[in-house]
Amino acid sequence: MELCIDELRRICTIENIEITLHAARRLEQRGIFLKDIIACIKNGKIIEQYPDDYPFPSCLILGMTVKQNYLHVVVGSNRVTLWIVTAYFPDLQKWENDFETRKEKR
């Protein structure tokens, strides 16, 4: 099952978000706040789908933080809850200028 950004936006409320322990550690290390995660999902777009992820399908979303910085968020969902798997500021060494396309490994 592929996820739909409109559906993710609809259920993107504080009550429906769960943050994995891994994600919580990474968010703290990277200075990313829950309000940035929510903004990214609300204004972003899905750039990669991982329909076979366990326990729920997940996807990579490219969006903007509250301060208008590019952000990648990996989120899994069962269409009721959003699980934040990780989030990071995309690196130009790994991503093209559009932050949507991975650079080829050389």
C-alpha positions as CSV (number, residue, x, y, z in Angstrom):
1,M,0.0,0.0,0.0
2,E,1.4,3.4,-1.0
3,L,0.7,6.3,1.3
4,C,-1.1,9.5,0.1
5,I,0.1,12.9,1.1
6,D,-3.5,14.2,1.5
7,E,-4.3,11.4,3.9
8,L,-1.2,12.0,5.9
9,R,-2.0,15.7,6.1
10,R,-5.5,14.9,7.3
11,I,-4.3,12.8,10.2
12,C,-1.2,15.0,11.0
13,T,-2.2,16.3,14.4
14,I,-0.3,16.1,17.7
15,E,-2.7,13.5,19.0
16,N,-2.0,11.1,16.0
17,I,1.8,11.4,16.0
18,E,4.1,8.8,17.6
19,I,7.8,9.4,17.6
20,T,10.1,6.3,17.7
21,L,12.9,6.3,20.2
22,H,15.4,6.4,17.3
23,A,13.6,9.5,15.8
24,A,13.4,11.2,19.2
25,R,17.2,10.9,19.6
26,R,17.9,12.1,16.0
27,L,15.5,15.0,16.3
28,E,17.2,16.2,19.5
29,Q,20.7,15.8,17.9
30,R,19.6,17.7,14.8
31,G,17.6,20.5,16.4
32,I,14.4,19.5,14.7
33,F,11.1,20.2,16.5
34,L,7.7,18.6,16.3
35,K,6.3,21.9,14.8
36,D,8.9,21.4,12.0
37,I,7.8,17.8,11.4
38,I,4.1,18.9,11.2
39,A,5.0,21.8,8.9
40,C,6.9,19.5,6.6
41,I,4.0,17.0,6.3
42,K,1.4,19.8,5.9
43,N,3.4,21.6,3.1
44,G,5.5,18.8,1.7
45,K,5.3,16.1,-0.9
46,I,6.1,12.4,-0.9
47,I,9.4,11.8,-2.9
48,E,9.9,8.1,-2.1
49,Q,7.5,5.3,-1.1
50,Y,8.4,2.3,1.0
51,P,5.2,0.2,0.7
52,D,6.8,-3.0,2.1
53,D,8.1,-1.4,5.3
54,Y,7.2,-3.2,8.5
55,P,5.0,-2.9,10.5
56,F,3.4,-0.2,8.3
57,P,4.1,1.3,4.9
58,S,6.3,4.4,5.0
59,C,7.5,7.2,2.8
60,L,10.0,10.0,2.6
61,I,8.5,13.5,2.6
62,L,10.3,16.7,1.4
63,G,8.9,19.8,2.9
64,M,9.8,23.0,4.7
65,T,10.3,23.7,8.4
66,V,8.6,26.6,10.2
67,K,11.7,28.7,9.4
68,Q,11.5,27.7,5.7
69,N,14.5,25.2,5.7
70,Y,14.2,22.1,3.6
71,L,13.5,19.0,5.7
72,H,13.1,15.3,5.0
73,V,10.8,13.3,7.2
74,V,10.3,9.5,7.0
75,V,6.9,8.6,8.3
76,G,5.0,5.3,8.6
77,S,1.3,5.1,8.9
78,N,-1.6,2.7,9.3
79,R,-4.0,5.6,8.2
80,V,-4.8,6.4,11.8
81,T,-1.4,7.1,13.4
82,L,1.8,8.7,12.0
83,W,5.0,7.1,13.2
84,I,8.0,9.5,12.8
85,V,10.9,7.2,11.9
86,T,13.5,9.9,11.3
87,A,13.9,13.4,10.1
88,Y,17.0,15.3,8.8
89,F,18.1,18.3,6.8
90,P,19.0,17.0,3.4
91,D,22.7,17.1,2.5
92,L,23.7,18.5,-1.0
93,Q,26.5,15.8,-1.0
94,K,23.8,13.1,-1.1
95,W,20.9,15.0,-2.9
96,E,20.6,17.0,-6.0
97,N,19.7,20.7,-5.7
98,D,16.0,19.9,-5.7
99,F,16.5,17.8,-2.6
100,E,14.2,15.2,-4.3
101,T,16.7,13.3,-6.3
102,R,19.4,11.2,-4.8
103,K,22.8,11.6,-6.3
104,E,24.3,8.6,-7.9
105,K,27.0,6.9,-5.9
106,R,30.3,7.4,-7.6
